[in-house]
Amino acid sequence: MRALVQRVTDGNVTIDGEKVSEIEKGVVILLGITPEDTENEVNFLAEKIANLRIFPAEGSDNDWDESLLDKGYSALIVSQFTLYGHCNKGRRPDFNDAARPAISEPLYDAFVKKVESLGVPVSTGKFGADMMVNLTNWGPATLWLEKTNQ
């Protein structure tokens, strides 16, 4: 399981011209899932992201003092099978390492529920939809997190 986490001042998802979700300060999480992923990866990444110290504390000159939970900020979580795209051969990406919807959708839903259960306000995209994801990257700060089934 892979998560591309971007610290943002705002973010939203639009589908067919309609804004379906939005957040103010927090993170946008693009989540990629493989066929081997389980609840173990879901729990690890959800807890890691909720507790990552990637936000400045009031009065601090360090940008990396507090977490989503410390600040009460939100997460916008979007499924992103293309995180498992490989471009080593040919000119068209190969997505064979990405899980099919029958596997990835329940794990995506479990990830969303786990992040919410930790106390982070969550907004989402729509699984499998053609989405426009807009964000203002704060920093910019972008982190790649990965947990493999081991």
ChimeraX attribute file (.defattr): number of C-alpha atoms within 10 A of each C-alpha:
attribute: neighborCount
match mode: 1-to-1
recipient: residues
	/A:1	26
	/A:2	23
	/A:3	24
	/A:4	17
	/A:5	21
	/A:6	25
	/A:7	24
	/A:8	24
	/A:9	17
	/A:10	20
	/A:11	24
	/A:12	21
	/A:13	23
	/A:14	17
	/A:15	15
	/A:16	10
	/A:17	9
	/A:18	10
	/A:19	14
	/A:20	15
	/A:21	18
	/A:22	21
	/A:23	22
	/A:24	16
	/A:25	20
	/A:26	29
	/A:27	31
	/A:28	32
	/A:29	23
	/A:30	21
	/A:31	24
	/A:32	25
	/A:33	29
	/A:34	21
	/A:35	16
	/A:36	14
	/A:37	20
	/A:38	18
	/A:39	14
	/A:40	13
	/A:41	21
	/A:42	24
	/A:43	14
	/A:44	15
	/A:45	22
	/A:46	21
	/A:47	16
	/A:48	14
	/A:49	21
	/A:50	22
	/A:51	16
	/A:52	15
	/A:53	17
	/A:54	21
	/A:55	22
	/A:56	15
	/A:57	16
	/A:58	11
	/A:59	6
	/A:60	9
	/A:61	9
	/A:62	12
	/A:63	14
	/A:64	13
	/A:65	15
	/A:66	17
	/A:67	20
	/A:68	23
	/A:69	18
	/A:70	15
	/A:71	15
	/A:72	12
	/A:73	21
	/A:74	26
	/A:75	30
	/A:76	28
	/A:77	25
	/A:78	23
	/A:79	22
	/A:80	20
	/A:81	22
	/A:82	16
	/A:83	19
	/A:84	20
	/A:85	15
	/A:86	14
	/A:87	11
	/A:88	9
	/A:89	8
	/A:90	8
	/A:91	7
	/A:92	10
	/A:93	13
	/A:94	15
	/A:95	15
	/A:96	13
	/A:97	17
	/A:98	21
	/A:99	20
	/A:100	14
	/A:101	15
	/A:102	9
	/A:103	16
	/A:104	24
	/A:105	16
	/A:106	13
	/A:107	22
	/A:108	21
	/A:109	15
	/A:110	17
	/A:111	22
	/A:112	22
	/A:113	15
	/A:114	20
	/A:115	23
	/A:116	17
	/A:117	13
	/A:118	13
	/A:119	14
	/A:120	23
	/A:121	18
	/A:122	21
	/A:123	20
	/A:124	20
	/A:125	23
	/A:126	15
	/A:127	15
	/A:128	12
	/A:129	10
	/A:130	11
	/A:131	19
	/A:132	15
	/A:133	18
	/A:134	13
	/A:135	20
	/A:136	17
	/A:137	18
	/A:138	16
	/A:139	12
	/A:140	9
	/A:141	14
	/A:142	17
	/A:143	13
	/A:144	11
	/A:145	14
	/A:146	14
	/A:147	14
	/A:148	13
	/A:149	12
	/A:150	7
